């Protein structure tokens, strides 16, 4: 395989057919380059989707209500369904063993908040302690709301980084008082959220306090739950679907909503959404692999054709080799060696250009559903394997033809 004479023959053949070899190699390099870029985009889409789901707990189940779209049991359509504390309590009591984190929320979308001479309008939410984990929030300073705050109707607040920056300008916020819709609240914590500035422009207080301050009675806006994870995505998804079906039936029965009404009770599962996105990404990845491999095949056909031409041009030489005792396998090895060499060099060139482009461009890509498009080591190894196989396939048929040349016929060839 590493005989000097064979390498000299390969380079001599390439030297005699520079343009033809270059154009053929270019088609292989283009195929690998396109495959690498497409796979990187597919990986970037997967990263982008994963990043979107980091904003909340991956297995979060959210419940909110709307108006009925169908009449039911003598009740007209158009009724607004109002969730109550009892809806949350019943669900917790019924599914306690399966629930990991849980919290209702009462929300007002715009609450005027002031601190000294600074002010702003932010979303105010009354929640329970578990809400921190449902939203994947991290504390930057202080603490989060606890059960004692909830039970004692404490006027305490946990503010987002955006609120902290707007009102406190980098000063210490813990222990300070902010005024929310005219009522003083003590700041006990500052949080960050993977969702960024939009999610950090919120202020949290105990649910009981928010319901009392905003005269909400026992009304709540949303419910949120996570189930205990088994570590198996399919099992977790199945458990989530069962829980959602039971919860939907429970709420529709209690609020007298038709089973087929799709607007009154809305339930969203992050796991179900994740499965849809991952299935879509899988199909897109298959498509990208298909396009890339088809492009490589086009290059391989070009390499195979050039090798056939080389075999045709060297028919007499190969006949002489066989007449002098050369074994068929040595003829096959010679052709395969040349084919694999051309394909591998061209393919690695395309691979290096593709990875180089990604290294430059990837940090500049910052869109919602594409994040850090790149190719991992495993994919690079697979690509190298494809190169070797492609080179072997490209050279096999010409090599087989060369090995079957009869010396007497080859010597007559003009």
HUFEN-V282716 format. One record per residue. RES is the residue in three letters. PHI is phi in whole degrees, -180 to 180 (* if undefined). OMEGA is omega in whole degrees, -180 to 180 (none if undefined). D_CENTER is the distance of its C-alpha to the mean C-alpha in Angstrom with 1 decimal. Layout:
res: [RES	RES]
phi: [PHI	PHI]
omega: [OMEGA	OMEGA]
d_center: [D_CENTER	D_CENTER]
This chain:
res: [UNK	UNK	UNK	UNK	UNK	UNK	UNK	UNK	UNK	UNK	UNK	UNK	UNK	UNK	UNK	UNK	UNK	UNK	UNK	UNK	UNK	UNK	UNK	UNK	UNK	UNK	UNK	UNK	UNK	UNK	UNK	UNK	UNK	UNK	UNK	UNK	UNK	UNK	UNK	UNK	UNK	UNK	UNK	UNK	UNK	UNK	UNK	UNK	UNK	UNK	UNK	UNK	UNK	UNK	UNK	UNK	UNK	UNK	UNK	UNK	UNK	UNK	UNK	UNK	UNK	UNK	UNK	UNK	UNK	UNK	UNK	UNK	UNK	UNK	UNK	UNK	UNK	UNK	UNK	UNK	UNK	UNK	UNK	UNK	UNK	UNK	UNK	UNK	UNK	UNK	UNK	UNK	UNK	UNK	UNK	UNK	UNK	UNK	UNK	UNK	UNK	UNK	UNK	UNK	UNK	UNK	UNK	UNK	UNK	UNK	UNK	UNK	UNK	UNK	UNK	UNK	UNK	UNK	UNK	UNK	UNK	UNK	UNK	UNK	UNK	UNK	UNK	UNK	UNK	UNK	UNK	UNK	UNK	UNK	UNK	UNK	UNK	UNK	UNK	UNK	UNK	UNK	UNK	UNK	UNK	UNK	UNK	UNK	UNK	UNK	UNK	UNK	UNK	UNK	UNK	UNK	UNK	UNK	UNK	UNK	UNK	UNK	UNK	UNK	UNK	UNK	UNK	UNK	UNK	UNK	UNK	UNK	UNK	UNK	UNK	UNK	UNK	UNK	UNK	UNK	UNK	UNK	UNK	UNK	UNK	UNK	UNK	UNK	UNK	UNK	UNK	UNK	UNK	UNK	UNK	UNK	UNK	UNK	UNK	UNK	UNK	UNK	UNK	UNK	UNK	UNK	UNK	UNK	UNK	UNK	UNK	UNK	UNK	UNK	UNK	UNK	UNK	UNK	UNK	UNK	UNK	UNK	UNK	UNK	UNK	UNK	UNK	UNK	UNK	UNK	UNK	UNK	UNK	UNK	UNK	UNK	UNK	UNK	UNK	UNK	UNK	UNK	UNK	UNK	UNK	UNK	UNK	UNK	UNK	UNK	UNK	UNK	UNK	UNK	UNK	UNK	UNK	UNK	UNK	UNK	UNK	UNK	UNK	UNK	UNK	UNK	UNK	UNK	UNK	UNK	UNK	UNK	UNK	UNK	UNK	UNK	UNK	UNK	UNK	UNK	UNK	UNK	UNK	UNK	UNK	UNK	UNK	UNK	UNK	UNK	UNK	UNK	UNK	UNK	UNK	UNK	UNK	UNK	UNK	UNK	UNK	UNK	UNK	UNK	UNK	UNK	UNK	UNK	UNK	UNK	UNK	UNK	UNK	UNK	UNK	UNK	UNK	UNK	UNK	UNK	UNK	UNK	UNK	UNK	UNK	UNK	UNK	UNK	UNK	UNK	UNK	UNK	UNK	UNK	UNK	UNK	UNK	UNK	UNK	UNK	UNK	UNK	UNK	UNK	UNK	UNK	UNK	UNK	UNK	UNK	UNK	UNK	UNK	UNK	UNK	UNK	UNK	UNK	UNK	UNK	UNK	UNK	UNK	UNK	UNK	UNK	UNK	UNK	UNK	UNK	UNK	UNK	UNK	UNK	UNK	UNK	UNK	UNK	UNK	UNK	UNK	UNK	UNK	UNK	UNK	UNK	UNK	UNK	UNK	UNK	UNK	UNK	UNK	UNK	UNK	UNK	UNK	UNK	UNK	UNK	UNK	UNK	UNK	UNK	UNK	UNK	UNK	UNK	UNK	UNK	UNK	UNK	UNK	UNK]
phi: [*	-113	-68	-63	-63	-66	-64	-63	-64	-62	-69	-66	-64	-64	-63	-73	-126	-59	-64	-61	-67	-62	-66	-67	-63	-62	-67	-68	-61	-64	-62	-67	-60	-64	-61	-62	-64	-64	-66	-65	-63	-61	-66	-63	-65	-64	-64	-64	-65	-60	-66	-63	-80	-70	-63	-127	-58	-59	-105	-69	-120	-112	-128	-145	-122	-140	-105	-69	-102	-132	-73	-157	51	82	-94	-76	-69	96	-77	-84	-92	-102	-74	-126	-55	-65	-62	-66	-62	-64	-65	-63	-64	-77	-119	-50	-68	-100	-86	-96	-124	-156	-169	-84	-147	-115	-134	-121	-76	-144	-120	-67	-126	-130	-144	54	-97	-94	-153	-170	-111	-135	-75	-110	-133	-95	-141	-102	-55	-66	-60	-56	-82	-66	-101	57	-86	-119	-79	-93	-142	69	-132	-99	-63	-123	-64	-64	-59	-66	-70	-99	55	-67	-93	-124	-141	-112	-109	-80	-57	-63	-64	-59	-66	-65	-91	-103	53	90	-76	-65	-106	-65	90	-81	-109	-114	-106	-114	47	89	-118	-80	-129	-87	-78	-112	-165	-127	-122	-116	-137	-60	-72	88	-60	-61	-77	-88	-93	-131	-129	-109	-141	-58	-57	-60	-66	-63	-65	-76	-65	-101	53	-93	66	-111	-76	-133	-94	-141	-123	-143	-142	-130	-99	-62	-88	-93	88	-112	-60	-64	-67	-64	-65	-63	-64	-64	-64	-64	-61	-62	-62	-67	-65	-64	-62	-61	-70	-67	-67	-68	-99	54	-119	-62	-60	-88	-75	-100	-107	-73	-119	-115	-129	-120	-112	-64	-66	-65	-65	-62	-62	-61	-68	-69	-64	-64	-62	-63	-65	-64	-63	-60	-62	-63	-60	-61	-62	-63	-68	-62	-66	-65	-59	-60	-67	-63	-60	-63	-64	-62	-64	-65	-70	-63	-65	-62	-62	-63	-68	-109	-57	-64	-61	-70	-63	-63	-56	-69	-65	-86	107	-66	-77	-55	-65	-71	-66	-62	-62	-64	-68	-63	-58	-66	-63	-65	-62	-63	-65	-67	-62	-65	-66	-64	-62	-64	-64	-65	-63	-64	-66	-64	-63	-64	-61	-82	-86	-51	-64	-88	-87	-143	-119	-62	-114	-133	-137	49	-63	-156	-117	-81	-62	-60	-66	-62	-64	-62	-63	-63	-62	-61	-59	-64	-63	-61	-64	-66	-65	-61	-93	-63	-66	-62	-66	-63	-65	-64	-67	-97	-68	-87	-52	-65	-72	-64	-70	-82	-66	-103]
omega: [-177	178	-178	-178	-180	178	178	178	-179	-178	177	178	179	-179	-179	-177	-174	-176	-179	180	-180	-178	178	178	179	179	178	180	179	179	179	179	-180	180	-179	-179	-180	179	178	178	177	178	177	177	178	177	-179	179	179	180	178	-178	175	-177	177	175	-174	-177	-179	175	-176	-180	172	-173	176	179	180	179	-179	171	-177	178	177	179	-178	173	179	177	174	-180	-179	176	-179	177	-177	177	178	-177	180	-180	180	-179	-176	-172	-174	-175	-175	-175	176	176	-177	177	166	177	170	-168	164	-168	-176	180	-180	-177	-179	172	-173	-179	-180	180	178	179	-174	176	-180	-178	172	-174	174	-175	-177	-175	179	-177	176	-178	-178	-179	177	179	176	178	171	-177	178	177	177	-176	178	176	-179	-176	-176	179	-175	176	179	-176	171	-173	178	-180	180	179	180	-180	-178	-171	-172	175	177	179	177	-178	-174	-180	178	180	173	180	180	-177	174	-178	-178	177	179	179	-180	-178	175	-177	170	-176	179	179	176	-170	-179	180	-179	175	-179	176	-180	175	177	-179	-178	180	-178	180	180	-177	-175	176	-177	-177	177	-180	174	-178	-175	172	178	-178	162	177	176	-178	176	-175	178	-174	-177	179	178	179	179	179	179	-180	178	180	-179	180	179	-180	179	178	-180	-177	180	179	-177	-176	176	179	180	-177	-177	178	-175	-176	-173	-180	-179	180	180	178	177	179	179	178	179	-179	179	-179	-178	175	178	179	179	179	178	178	177	179	-180	177	-180	180	-179	-178	177	178	178	179	178	178	180	177	178	178	180	179	-180	178	176	179	179	178	-180	-179	-176	-178	-178	180	-179	175	178	178	-178	179	179	174	179	179	179	-178	180	176	179	-179	-179	-179	180	179	-179	-179	-180	180	-179	-178	-177	179	179	-179	178	176	178	-180	-179	178	179	179	178	178	180	180	-179	-170	-174	-179	-177	-178	-179	178	-168	-173	173	-178	176	176	-176	178	-178	-176	-179	180	179	178	178	180	178	178	178	179	-177	179	180	179	179	179	-179	-177	-173	-175	174	180	179	179	-179	-178	-178	177	176	-176	-176	179	180	-178	178	-175	179	none]
d_center: [43.8	44.7	48.2	49.2	50.9	47.9	45.8	48.6	48.7	45.0	45.3	48.5	46.9	44.0	46.6	48.6	45.6	43.7	42.5	41.7	39.8	37.9	36.8	35.8	33.8	32.2	30.9	29.3	27.9	26.4	24.8	23.1	22.2	20.6	18.8	17.4	16.3	14.7	12.8	11.7	10.5	8.5	7.0	6.8	5.0	2.2	3.4	4.5	3.4	4.1	6.7	8.0	8.7	10.4	13.0	14.5	15.0	12.4	15.4	17.2	19.5	21.0	24.4	26.2	29.1	30.6	33.8	35.1	35.1	37.7	41.1	41.5	44.7	46.7	44.2	43.3	39.7	38.5	38.7	36.2	35.0	35.2	33.6	35.9	35.9	37.3	34.2	32.2	35.0	35.5	31.9	31.9	35.3	34.2	30.9	31.6	31.0	27.5	26.3	24.6	24.4	26.0	27.3	28.7	28.7	31.3	30.3	32.1	30.1	32.5	34.8	37.0	36.8	39.3	40.1	43.4	43.2	39.5	37.8	34.7	33.3	30.4	28.8	30.7	29.5	31.5	29.6	30.2	29.3	26.2	24.5	23.4	21.2	19.9	18.7	17.6	20.4	22.1	25.8	27.0	30.6	32.7	31.7	30.1	32.1	33.8	35.9	39.1	37.9	37.1	40.4	42.6	41.1	40.5	40.0	37.2	34.0	30.7	29.5	26.3	26.1	26.6	29.7	30.9	30.8	32.5	35.2	36.0	35.3	34.4	37.4	37.3	36.2	36.8	40.1	40.4	41.0	39.2	40.6	38.4	40.2	43.5	42.9	42.5	39.6	39.3	36.1	35.1	31.5	28.9	25.2	21.9	18.7	15.1	15.3	17.7	21.2	21.0	20.4	22.9	25.6	26.6	29.5	29.7	33.0	34.2	33.9	37.7	38.5	36.4	38.0	41.5	41.0	39.7	42.1	39.4	41.3	39.0	36.5	32.8	30.0	27.0	26.3	23.3	22.9	20.8	22.1	22.7	20.0	21.3	18.5	17.9	15.0	17.4	20.3	18.6	17.5	21.1	22.7	20.7	21.9	25.5	25.5	24.3	27.1	29.7	28.8	28.9	32.3	33.6	32.9	34.1	37.2	38.0	37.6	39.3	36.5	36.5	34.1	32.9	32.4	28.7	29.3	31.2	28.8	25.0	22.6	18.8	16.8	13.3	13.1	14.2	11.8	8.8	10.7	11.2	7.7	7.1	10.7	10.2	7.6	10.3	13.0	11.9	11.6	15.0	16.4	15.5	17.1	20.0	20.6	20.5	22.8	25.1	25.5	26.4	28.8	30.5	31.0	32.2	34.7	36.0	36.5	38.2	40.5	41.5	42.3	44.4	46.3	46.8	48.2	50.4	51.7	52.4	53.9	57.4	56.0	54.2	57.3	59.4	56.9	57.2	61.0	61.1	59.3	55.6	53.6	51.1	48.3	49.1	48.8	45.5	44.2	45.4	43.5	40.3	40.5	40.8	38.0	35.5	36.6	36.0	32.7	31.4	32.6	31.2	27.8	27.5	28.5	25.7	23.2	24.6	24.6	20.9	19.9	22.4	21.0	17.5	19.1	20.8	18.4	15.0	16.5	17.7	14.5	13.6	12.4	10.7	7.6	7.7	8.0	10.2	10.3	12.2	13.6	14.2	17.8	17.4	16.4	19.3	21.6	20.8	21.5	24.8	25.7	25.2	27.5	30.2	30.1	30.2	33.2	35.0	34.5	35.7	38.8	39.7	41.5	43.5	44.3	45.5	47.7	49.1	49.9	51.9	54.0	57.7	59.7	62.7	60.5	58.5	61.8	63.0	59.8	60.5]
